[in-house]
């Protein structure tokens, strides 16, 4: 997801996406421990996506404080 796309999403949607990705991350890790994932890079991509979402959420929080 591009930065411009993240700017158009509401705070509730960002929070929901973070929670969904965290749940998926746990599932991916468990599946990877039990049996090999088809694409183990999905864990890394999901972790980075969570970081992008959290960064956007934090940027908005700081924006509100400075206003």
C-alpha positions, 0 to 999 in steps of 0.5 A, spaced: 500 500 500 502 506 498 503 512 502 498 516 498 493 510 499 494 510 507 493 518 507 485 517 505 484 511 510 480 513 516 483 512 523 478 507 525 480 503 519 488 504 520 487 501 527 482 495 524 488 494 519 493 493 524 489 488 528 488 484 522 495 484 520 497 482 527 492 476 527 495 474 520 502 475 523 501 470 528 497 465 524 503 465 519 508 464 524 504 458 527 504 455 520 511 456 519 513 453 525 508 447 524 510 446 516 513 450 511 510 456 508 509 456 501 512 463 501 516 465 508 517 472 505 510 474 507 512 474 514 517 480 513 512 483 508 506 483 513 511 486 519 513 491 514 506 493 513 504 493 520 510 498 521 507 503 515 500 503 518 503 504 525 507 510 522 501 513 519 497 512 525 502 516 529 503 521 524 496 523 525 496 523 532 502 528 532 498 532 527 492 533 532 497 535 538 500 540 534 494 543 531 
